[in-house]
Amino acid sequence: MIRRTSLLASAALAFALPAFAADSDLIVFDWAGFEDDNLLADYIAKHGDKPTYAFYGDDDEAFQKVSSGFKADVAHPCSQMVSKYRDAGLIEPWDVSRIPEYANIAPRFTNSEIFKDDTGVWYIPTDYAYTAIAYNTEAVPAEEVSTLQVFLDPKYQGRISLPDNTDDIWSLALLATGVTDWTNVTDEQFTAAADWLRQAHANVRAYWADPSELAQLMATGEVQVAWSWNDSIALMRGEGFPVGFERQAKEGAATWFCGYVNFKDAPGSEDKAYDFINSWLAHPSAKGLLEGFGYAHTNDAAMAEISEEELVAADVNPIDTTLLAQTPIAPEMRDRMLQEFEMIKSGF
């Protein structure tokens, strides 16, 4: 998700290359930026090169492309998408006997019948972080981001950016209207959240699609408040921009996790798919993930080797606040969210 370019680089240039071609025996369908050497050290040491990468901008785009016939060996969806891949018959179980570090993945990431059942393990969770309020600390008083209602404040009209992402946008709207568990949203709660989003839409300068895009918007001063992932924060701090990340607004924040699925009838090497996931779960990858992306690793044993100070600096240390967990929801509800969000962005 983090782009390895300066925040002042051209966004068009950042998106100019749709794929990274290397080892043709393994095609990884992933978020742009994850072709990172620090996550692939063991794979590169064994095979002499990175896998071939194809990139996508959001989970819905990725699913549509794969369901329309695009072929890859593995992909990196976030947790709420796994049921769609399973229901569509696109993936097959992983053989965790070939993944030694699977046993060290924190149980909170694997305890779902969507991810593992009596037919096998369908999903290997790898990374997690938060979605919360990013703000320009030189322009926005800290007390004003103590609530999610800052996104409705007319003071910031035209100075707001929200994610062009169904899951993140609804985590914000539901939290802002008092819902902390999105697995059983009522019609009344859905309507209230949609109404809130329509009010927020009036303040939006731009819907960001990639962390580098948001970082550029904030770095130029166009945007002062945003609903953001950790990696935009890491990008801006790395460039010396004055940015805060308020994860403890009174209504709460969102937390999410992502991981890898193994495609059925994949074109490449199954052995290399296991080398890839084992490289990702290797202990040094946790430090690379934190330093390069501002994300935490699902491998608890690897995370135990990272100091509390480093976790605090990256804003992935545990917090005492309300959290909406972006766990799997009914596909019908997610489709409803997607359609409603598209209408809101169109002004309806």
C-alpha positions as CSV (number, residue, x, y, z in Angstrom):
1,M,0.0,0.0,0.0
2,I,2.8,2.4,0.7
3,R,4.4,3.7,-2.5
4,R,8.2,3.9,-2.5
5,T,8.2,7.4,-4.1
6,S,8.5,10.9,-2.7
7,L,5.2,12.4,-1.8
8,L,5.9,15.2,-4.2
9,A,6.4,12.8,-7.2
10,S,3.8,12.7,-9.9
11,A,0.7,10.6,-9.0
12,A,0.5,9.6,-12.7
13,L,4.1,8.4,-12.7
14,A,3.4,6.4,-9.5
15,F,0.6,4.5,-11.3
16,A,2.3,4.2,-14.6
17,L,3.4,0.6,-14.2
18,P,0.6,-1.9,-13.7
19,A,2.8,-4.8,-12.9
20,F,6.3,-5.9,-11.7
21,A,7.7,-8.7,-13.8
22,A,10.2,-11.1,-12.3
23,D,10.0,-14.8,-11.4
24,S,7.3,-15.9,-13.9
25,D,6.7,-19.2,-12.0
26,L,4.6,-17.2,-9.4
27,I,2.1,-14.4,-10.0
28,V,1.1,-12.5,-6.9
29,F,-2.0,-10.3,-7.2
30,D,-1.5,-7.6,-4.6
31,W,-1.9,-4.0,-3.4
32,A,0.7,-1.8,-5.0
33,G,3.8,-1.5,-2.8
34,F,3.9,-5.0,-1.3
35,E,6.6,-6.1,-3.8
36,D,8.9,-5.1,-0.9
37,D,12.3,-6.9,-0.5
38,N,11.9,-6.8,3.3
39,L,8.9,-9.1,3.0
40,L,10.5,-11.4,0.4
41,A,14.0,-12.0,1.7
42,D,13.7,-15.7,2.1
43,Y,12.0,-16.1,-1.3
44,I,14.6,-14.0,-3.0
45,A,17.4,-15.9,-1.3
46,K,16.0,-19.2,-2.5
47,H,14.9,-18.3,-6.0
48,G,17.1,-15.3,-6.9
49,D,14.3,-12.9,-7.7
50,K,10.9,-11.7,-6.6
51,P,7.7,-13.2,-7.9
52,T,5.9,-11.4,-10.7
53,Y,3.3,-8.9,-9.3
54,A,0.1,-7.6,-10.7
55,F,-1.5,-4.8,-8.7
56,Y,-5.0,-3.6,-7.8
57,G,-6.4,-0.5,-6.0
58,D,-9.1,-2.0,-3.8
59,D,-10.6,-5.3,-2.9
60,D,-13.7,-5.0,-5.1
61,E,-11.6,-4.3,-8.1
62,A,-9.4,-7.3,-7.4
63,F,-12.4,-9.7,-7.0
64,Q,-14.0,-8.5,-10.2
65,K,-10.9,-9.0,-12.2
66,V,-10.3,-12.5,-10.8
67,S,-13.9,-13.6,-11.2
68,S,-13.7,-12.3,-14.8
69,G,-10.9,-14.7,-15.6
70,F,-7.6,-13.0,-14.6
71,K,-5.2,-15.7,-13.5
72,A,-2.8,-15.5,-10.5
73,D,-1.4,-17.8,-8.0
74,V,-2.1,-16.0,-4.7
75,A,-3.8,-12.7,-3.8
76,H,-3.9,-10.4,-0.7
77,P,-7.6,-9.7,0.1
78,C,-8.7,-8.2,3.4
79,S,-10.7,-10.5,5.7
80,Q,-14.2,-9.3,4.7
81,M,-13.6,-10.5,1.1
82,V,-12.7,-14.1,1.8
83,S,-16.2,-15.5,1.7
84,K,-16.7,-14.0,-1.8
85,Y,-13.7,-15.9,-3.1
86,R,-14.9,-19.1,-1.4
87,D,-18.4,-18.8,-2.6
88,A,-17.2,-18.1,-6.2
89,G,-15.1,-21.3,-6.1
90,L,-11.9,-19.4,-6.9
91,I,-9.7,-20.6,-4.1
92,E,-8.5,-23.8,-2.5
93,P,-7.2,-24.5,1.1
94,W,-3.6,-24.0,2.1
95,D,-1.7,-27.0,3.5
96,V,-0.6,-25.5,6.8
97,S,1.7,-28.5,7.4
98,R,3.9,-26.7,4.9
99,I,3.6,-23.4,6.7
100,P,5.5,-23.8,10.1
101,E,4.8,-20.2,11.3
102,Y,1.1,-20.6,10.9
103,A,1.0,-21.9,14.4
104,N,2.3,-18.5,15.6
105,I,-0.5,-16.5,14.0
106,A,-2.6,-14.9,16.8
107,P,-5.9,-16.9,17.2
108,R,-8.0,-13.8,16.9
109,F,-7.1,-13.7,13.2
110,T,-7.9,-17.3,12.4
111,N,-11.0,-18.1,14.6
112,S,-13.6,-18.0,11.8
113,E,-15.3,-20.7,9.9
114,I,-14.8,-18.6,6.8
115,F,-11.1,-18.9,7.2
116,K,-10.8,-22.5,8.4
117,D,-13.2,-25.3,8.7
118,D,-13.3,-29.1,8.4
119,T,-12.3,-28.8,4.7
120,G,-9.1,-26.9,5.4
121,V,-7.5,-23.5,6.0
122,W,-8.6,-21.1,3.3
123,Y,-6.9,-17.9,4.4
124,I,-3.5,-17.0,5.9
125,P,-3.8,-13.6,7.8
126,T,-0.6,-11.6,7.6
127,D,-1.0,-7.9,8.4
128,Y,-3.2,-5.6,10.4
129,A,-3.5,-2.0,11.4
130,Y,-6.1,0.8,11.9
131,T,-8.3,3.3,10.1
132,A,-8.6,6.5,12.1
133,I,-8.3,10.3,11.8
134,A,-5.3,11.8,10.1
135,Y,-4.9,15.5,10.6
136,N,-2.5,18.4,10.0
137,T,-1.2,19.2,13.4
138,E,-0.3,22.7,12.4
139,A,-3.7,23.6,11.1
140,V,-6.2,21.4,13.1
141,P,-6.5,21.7,16.9
142,A,-6.2,18.3,18.6
143,E,-9.6,18.8,20.4
144,E,-11.4,19.1,17.1
145,V,-10.4,15.5,16.1
146,S,-11.5,14.1,19.4
147,T,-14.8,13.2,17.6
148,L,-15.6,11.7,14.2
149,Q,-18.1,14.6,13.7
150,V,-15.1,16.7,12.6
151,F,-15.9,15.3,9.1
152,L,-19.2,17.2,9.2
153,D,-17.8,20.4,10.5
154,P,-18.4,23.2,7.9
155,K,-15.1,24.7,9.0
156,Y,-13.4,21.9,7.0
157,Q,-15.6,22.0,3.9
158,G,-13.3,21.2,1.0
159,R,-10.5,20.2,3.3
160,I,-11.6,16.6,4.0
161,S,-10.6,13.4,2.3
162,L,-12.3,10.0,2.7
163,P,-11.3,6.6,1.3
164,D,-12.7,5.5,-2.0
165,N,-13.2,2.1,-0.4
166,T,-16.5,0.5,0.6
167,D,-15.3,-1.1,3.8
168,D,-13.4,1.9,5.2
169,I,-16.1,4.4,4.4
170,W,-18.8,2.4,6.1
171,S,-16.6,1.7,9.2
172,L,-16.5,5.5,9.6
173,A,-20.2,6.1,9.0
174,L,-21.3,3.3,11.3
175,L,-18.9,4.3,14.1
176,A,-20.0,8.0,13.7
177,T,-23.7,6.9,14.1
178,G,-23.1,4.7,17.1
179,V,-22.6,1.2,15.6
180,T,-19.6,-0.7,16.7
181,D,-20.4,-4.2,15.3
182,W,-21.2,-4.3,11.6
183,T,-22.0,-8.0,11.5
184,N,-25.7,-7.3,12.2
185,V,-26.6,-3.9,10.9
186,T,-30.3,-3.1,10.9
187,D,-32.1,-1.2,8.2
188,E,-32.5,1.8,10.6
189,Q,-28.8,1.8,11.3
190,F,-27.9,1.5,7.7
191,T,-30.1,4.5,6.8
192,A,-28.6,6.6,9.6
193,A,-25.1,5.8,8.4
194,A,-25.9,6.6,4.8
195,D,-27.5,9.9,5.8
196,W,-24.3,10.8,7.8
197,L,-22.2,9.9,4.8
198,R,-24.2,12.2,2.6
199,Q,-23.5,15.1,5.0
200,A,-19.8,14.2,5.0
201,H,-19.8,14.1,1.2
202,A,-20.5,17.8,1.1
203,N,-17.2,18.5,2.8
204,V,-15.0,16.1,0.8
205,R,-12.3,17.6,-1.4
206,A,-11.3,14.2,-2.8
207,Y,-11.8,10.5,-2.2
208,W,-8.4,8.9,-2.0
209,A,-7.7,5.6,-3.6
210,D,-4.1,5.0,-2.5
211,P,-2.1,6.1,0.6
212,S,0.4,8.0,-1.6
213,E,-2.5,10.0,-3.1
214,L,-3.8,11.0,0.4
215,A,-0.3,11.8,1.5
216,Q,0.2,14.1,-1.4
217,L,-3.2,15.8,-0.8
218,M,-2.2,16.5,2.8
219,A,1.3,17.5,2.1
220,T,0.2,20.2,-0.3
221,G,-2.3,21.6,2.2
222,E,-5.3,20.8,0.1
223,V,-6.6,18.4,2.8
224,Q,-6.4,18.9,6.5
225,V,-8.4,16.0,7.9
226,A,-8.8,12.5,6.5
227,W,-9.9,9.0,7.4
228,S,-6.7,7.1,6.9
229,W,-4.7,3.9,7.2
230,N,-1.4,3.8,9.1
231,D,0.7,3.8,5.9
232,S,-0.3,7.3,4.9
233,I,0.9,8.4,8.3
234,A,4.2,6.6,7.9
235,L,4.7,8.1,4.5
236,M,4.1,11.7,5.7
237,R,6.2,11.3,8.9
238,G,9.0,9.9,6.8
239,E,9.0,13.1,4.7
240,G,8.8,15.3,7.8
241,F,5.2,16.6,7.4
242,P,3.3,17.5,10.5
243,V,0.6,14.8,10.8
244,G,-1.2,13.3,13.7
245,F,-3.2,10.1,13.9
246,E,-6.1,10.2,16.3
247,R,-7.1,6.6,17.0
248,Q,-9.1,7.4,20.1
249,A,-11.9,9.6,19.0
250,K,-14.8,9.3,21.3
251,E,-16.8,7.2,18.8
252,G,-13.8,4.9,18.2
253,A,-11.7,3.7,15.3
254,A,-11.7,0.8,12.9
255,T,-9.3,-2.1,12.8
256,W,-8.8,-4.5,9.9
257,F,-6.5,-7.3,8.7
258,C,-5.5,-8.8,5.4
259,G,-3.9,-12.0,4.2
260,Y,-3.3,-14.4,1.4
261,V,-5.6,-16.8,-0.5
262,N,-4.4,-19.7,-2.7
263,F,-6.1,-19.7,-6.1
264,K,-7.5,-22.9,-7.6
265,D,-6.1,-24.0,-11.0
266,A,-3.3,-21.4,-10.7
267,P,-0.9,-21.0,-13.6
268,G,2.4,-21.0,-11.6
269,S,4.3,-23.2,-9.1
270,E,2.5,-24.4,-6.0
271,D,5.8,-25.0,-4.3
272,K,6.8,-21.3,-4.9
273,A,3.4,-20.2,-3.4
274,Y,4.4,-21.9,-0.2
275,D,7.9,-20.4,-0.3
276,F,6.2,-17.0,-0.7
277,I,3.9,-17.3,2.2
278,N,6.7,-18.7,4.4
279,S,8.8,-15.7,3.5
280,W,6.0,-13.4,4.5
281,L,5.6,-15.1,7.9
282,A,9.3,-15.2,8.7
283,H,10.2,-13.2,11.8
284,P,12.3,-10.5,10.0
285,S,9.3,-9.7,7.8
286,A,7.5,-8.3,10.8
287,K,10.1,-5.6,11.3
288,G,10.1,-4.9,7.5
289,L,6.3,-4.6,7.6
290,L,6.4,-2.2,10.5
291,E,9.2,0.0,9.1
292,G,8.0,0.1,5.5
293,F,4.2,0.2,6.0
294,G,3.4,1.1,9.6
295,Y,1.5,-2.2,9.9
296,A,1.7,-4.9,12.5
297,H,2.2,-8.6,11.7
298,T,-0.2,-11.3,12.6
299,N,2.7,-13.6,13.7
300,D,2.8,-13.0,17.5
301,A,6.2,-14.6,17.9
302,A,7.7,-12.3,15.4
303,M,6.0,-9.2,16.9
304,A,7.4,-10.1,20.3
305,E,10.8,-9.3,18.9
306,I,9.8,-5.7,18.3
307,S,10.0,-3.1,21.1
308,E,7.0,-1.4,22.6
309,E,8.6,2.0,21.7
310,E,8.6,1.0,18.0
311,L,5.0,-0.1,18.1
312,V,4.0,3.2,19.7
313,A,5.9,5.2,17.1
314,A,4.1,3.4,14.3
315,D,0.7,3.8,16.0
316,V,0.0,0.0,16.1
317,N,0.3,-0.5,19.8
318,P,-2.9,-1.6,21.5
319,I,-5.3,1.2,22.5
320,D,-8.1,1.5,25.0
321,T,-10.9,2.6,22.8
322,T,-14.0,1.4,20.9
323,L,-13.0,-0.6,17.8
324,L,-15.1,-1.6,14.9
325,A,-13.5,-4.8,13.6
326,Q,-13.8,-5.1,9.8
327,T,-14.4,-8.8,9.9
328,P,-16.5,-10.7,7.4
329,I,-20.1,-9.6,6.8
330,A,-22.9,-11.0,4.8
331,P,-22.2,-10.6,1.1
332,E,-25.7,-9.1,0.6
333,M,-25.0,-6.4,3.1
334,R,-21.6,-5.6,1.6
335,D,-23.1,-5.3,-1.9
336,R,-25.7,-3.0,-0.5
337,M,-23.0,-0.8,1.1
338,L,-21.1,-0.8,-2.2
339,Q,-24.1,0.3,-4.2
340,E,-25.2,3.0,-1.7
341,F,-21.6,4.4,-1.6
342,E,-21.5,4.7,-5.3
343,M,-24.8,6.7,-5.2
344,I,-23.5,9.0,-2.5
345,K,-20.4,9.8,-4.5
346,S,-22.5,10.5,-7.5
347,G,-24.5,13.1,-5.5
348,F,-27.7,11.0,-4.9
